[in-house]
């Protein structure tokens, strides 16, 4: 059974702190790993990672994938209250004809002023 | 504007009363799918469709039906809703081929009493 595990499940920090969110996975037919941000509505896309060791960056957010050790991290530097959200990690696999996302349970990040 | 539109966004219904949650995308995407999101369980795939008239079960299809008569629409049908189908539902779509991100609708909060 495909599995995606995120840690920690929740995290409380102060503005300006740097956080690292973790995602490990066990899936068959791995295609890519995706990070989403969810704030009381639909998940919004952050990153898609397909190759090991190549860091993706967008402003204060960055992410990297290790396909040998089967994990990814999402870093957020200089956190702001607007970063408060649930961060979802999902792995896309292609079992048969299906392109399926298997999601982790998410990390709830709270950034206090 | 590229979007996935779901309706209704919020619904309270009674056990056994058939309901349909509509989903429409304006991006000419081949692939569409439905997920449900529950506390502690994350997002789980219900059904997916690779193209018109091609649908298949995801991880939790029991109690649901779908149809894909047109490329843009992918309704989710609950023939006889039960309280354990109370959940937040997301429709998603993506273009065919690898490396394409998934777009989510805004979500439909469904309560079955």
Interface residues (C-beta under 8 A of the other chain):
Chain A: X31 X32 X34 X41 X42 X43 X44 X45 X48 X50 X88 X90 X94 X97 X98 X99 X100 X101 X103 X104 X105 X106
Chain B: X31 X33 X35 X40 X41 X42 X43 X44 X45 X48 X50 X54 X56 X58 X90 X92 X94 X98 X99 X101 X102 X103 X104 X105 X106 X107
